[in-house]
Amino acid sequence: MRNVLIWSAIMSGAVLVVTGVIGVIVGGSAGLWSAVLGTVIGFLFPALTAATILFANQFFGTPNYLTIFFGVFMGVFLVKIIAFIIALKIVFGLDWIVPGVLYGALLATAIGSIVVDIAVIAKMRIPAVSDISLPGDDDAEV
């Protein structure tokens, strides 16, 4: 999850540069700030998910690990969704926002976040070792 945070920050920086240039072309300084705001919002919400998982994994090995993990994860998820809806309602109500640039920055950051998550998780080394013998295994004792 640390790699997800690092690569998401790098990706968000790249998205910020591209959408910032587009924002300046489309709407001047208001377009630039719309791109900045859209990219920051788009980075914060997936980053909160990774940070929540890192925090909840500190309880690994305790008897109530799964309860704690899912309680923390779902609690933050619900708060995050409500905060996202409120933030978008407030932000899209501001006079200086260029909606197309803000939406484009949010969308580009969301797609980039998904790509980063897939790339990092695909390269994770997860042990797949088991001591269970299945029927038909040559080594299985009968």
N, C-alpha and C positions, 0 to 999 in steps of 0.2 A: 504494500500500500504506500510505502514511502516513495517508491519509484513512480507510482501513479501521481502522487502529489508533485514530484519534481517535473515529470514530463508534462503534466497538465499545466504547470506554471510556464514552462517553455512554450508549449503550444498556445497558451493564452497570450503570451507576449507576441508571438508571430501573428495571431489573429488581431491583436490590438494594432499592430503596425499597419496591416492591410486595411482593416476597417477604418482606422484613423485617417489614412490617406483618402479612402473613398468618402469618408465623412466630411473631410475638409473640402473635397471637390464638390460634393453635393450640397452641403449646408454651412460651409465656413466653420467658425469656431463652435457653433452649436452642434454641427455634425460631428466634429471631433469629440466633444464632450459626450455626445450621445453614444459614440463608439466606445469611449472609455467606460461609461456607465454600463452599457450592454455587455462588454467583455468582463468587467469586474463581477457583475451579477452572474454571468454565465460561468465564471470560474469558481465563485464562492460556493455555490450549491453542490456541485459534484465534489469539491474539495472537502466540504463538511462531511460528506458520506465517507470518504477515505479516512478522515481524521476520526470520525466516530468508530470506525472499524478498528483503527489502531488503538484507540482508547479502550474499547470493549475487550480487545484481545489481551489486555493486561490481566484480566481475570481468568485466563486459560489455566486449567488445572484445578480450579476451585470446584467444589461440589455443585454450585449453582451457576456455573459458567454459561450454559445455554440460556437460562432465564435472564441473567444479567445482560448477556450479549444482545438478545433480541429485545429486551426491555429498553436498553439504551438506544439501540439502532432504530427501533420503531418509534420511540419517543422523539428522537431528533428528526426522524423522517416526517412525522406529522407536524412538528413545529416548523420544519423547513418548508413544507408545502404551504402552510398557512402564511408564513412570512413571504414566500415567493409571490403568492397571489396579492398580498397587501402591497408589497414592493412594486410590482408591476402596475397595480392600480394607481399608486401614488406617482410613479415615474412617468407613466403615459399621460398623466394629467398635468404635468409641468409644461409651461408655455414654450420653453426653449428647446424642448426635445424634438429631434427629427425622427419620427417614428420608424421610417424605413431603415435608417442606419442602426438605430437601437435594436430593432428586430433582427436585422441581418447579423449584427455582432452577437446577439444571443444565440441565433441559429448556428452560426459558424462555430462558436465556442462549444455548443452542445454536441454538434457533430464531431468536432475535434476531440472532445472529452470521451465520446464513445470509441473513437478510433484508438486513443491512448489506452483506455481500459482494455480493449480487446488485444492490443499489441502487448501490453505488460502481462496480462493474464495468460496469453498464449505462450509466453516465454518463461512462465513460472515453473519451477521444479517442484512438483507435488509428489511425494512418495506414494506409490501404489503397491505396497507390500502387504501380503495377507498370509496368515498361517492356516487358512481354510483349504481343505482339499475338496474338489468338486468331483461328482461322478464322471468317470471317463478319463480322469487324470492318470497318466502312467505311473506316477510316483505314489498314488493314493494307496493307503493300506486298507485292506478289507477286513 
